[in-house]
Amino acid sequence: MKKIVVASLLVVGLSLPAFAATKWYVVVDTVKNCSVVEGGTSAGLTAIGNKDGYDSPDAAGDALTKFRKDTDTCVGVVE
């Protein structure tokens, strides 16, 4: 019985990262092209809008639509 409990806890513990919430970010690159990326920023990309990320790609896309109108922030959009 003890082996089953330990094995169950191990399976649950290893599967929890798979259920971690993915975030989407609206980012701008060094030449002012904006896009939505999954998981965070990298070199040359700066998060704009919600710096903590959006819970869905649709929410990030809605924010990108707003930034698209601001030509000082986004010269172009990469989809």
TIVO-792817 format. One record per residue (C-alpha): x negated, y, z negated; residue in one letter. Coordinates in steps of 0.5 Angstrom, whole numbers, plus 500, padded with zeros to 3 digits. Example, Ala and Ser with C-alpha at 12.3 -4.5 7.8 and 13.67 -1.06 7.14 Angstrom:
residues 2
+-----+-----+-----+----+
:   u :   v :   w : aa :
+-----+-----+-----+----+
: 475 : 491 : 484 :  a :
: 473 : 498 : 486 :  s :
+-----+-----+-----+----+
//
This chain:
residues 79
+-----+-----+-----+----+
:   u :   v :   w : aa :
+-----+-----+-----+----+
: 500 : 500 : 500 :  m :
: 494 : 505 : 498 :  k :
: 491 : 504 : 505 :  k :
: 498 : 506 : 509 :  i :
: 498 : 512 : 505 :  v :
: 491 : 514 : 506 :  v :
: 492 : 512 : 513 :  a :
: 499 : 516 : 514 :  s :
: 495 : 522 : 510 :  l :
: 489 : 522 : 515 :  l :
: 494 : 522 : 521 :  v :
: 498 : 528 : 519 :  v :
: 492 : 532 : 517 :  g :
: 489 : 531 : 524 :  l :
: 495 : 532 : 527 :  s :
: 497 : 539 : 524 :  l :
: 492 : 543 : 528 :  p :
: 496 : 541 : 534 :  a :
: 502 : 545 : 531 :  f :
: 498 : 551 : 530 :  a :
: 502 : 557 : 533 :  a :
: 499 : 559 : 539 :  t :
: 498 : 567 : 540 :  k :
: 498 : 571 : 547 :  w :
: 495 : 578 : 547 :  y :
: 495 : 583 : 552 :  v :
: 488 : 585 : 554 :  v :
: 485 : 590 : 558 :  v :
: 478 : 589 : 561 :  d :
: 472 : 594 : 563 :  t :
: 475 : 596 : 569 :  v :
: 482 : 598 : 566 :  k :
: 486 : 591 : 569 :  n :
: 491 : 589 : 564 :  c :
: 493 : 582 : 563 :  s :
: 496 : 577 : 558 :  v :
: 491 : 571 : 556 :  v :
: 493 : 566 : 551 :  e :
: 489 : 565 : 545 :  g :
: 485 : 571 : 544 :  g :
: 480 : 576 : 547 :  t :
: 473 : 575 : 549 :  s :
: 467 : 579 : 552 :  a :
: 469 : 585 : 556 :  g :
: 477 : 584 : 554 :  l :
: 480 : 589 : 549 :  t :
: 487 : 587 : 546 :  a :
: 492 : 593 : 547 :  i :
: 499 : 593 : 544 :  g :
: 500 : 588 : 538 :  n :
: 493 : 587 : 536 :  k :
: 495 : 580 : 532 :  d :
: 498 : 577 : 538 :  g :
: 505 : 576 : 541 :  y :
: 509 : 569 : 539 :  d :
: 511 : 568 : 546 :  s :
: 508 : 569 : 553 :  p :
: 515 : 573 : 554 :  d :
: 514 : 578 : 549 :  a :
: 507 : 579 : 551 :  a :
: 509 : 580 : 558 :  g :
: 515 : 585 : 556 :  d :
: 509 : 589 : 553 :  a :
: 505 : 588 : 559 :  l :
: 511 : 591 : 563 :  t :
: 510 : 597 : 558 :  k :
: 503 : 598 : 559 :  f :
: 503 : 597 : 566 :  r :
: 507 : 604 : 567 :  k :
: 501 : 608 : 563 :  d :
: 496 : 609 : 569 :  t :
: 491 : 611 : 563 :  d :
: 491 : 605 : 560 :  t :
: 492 : 600 : 566 :  c :
: 490 : 601 : 573 :  v :
: 492 : 594 : 575 :  g :
: 495 : 588 : 573 :  v :
: 492 : 581 : 573 :  v :
: 497 : 576 : 573 :  e :
+-----+-----+-----+----+
//
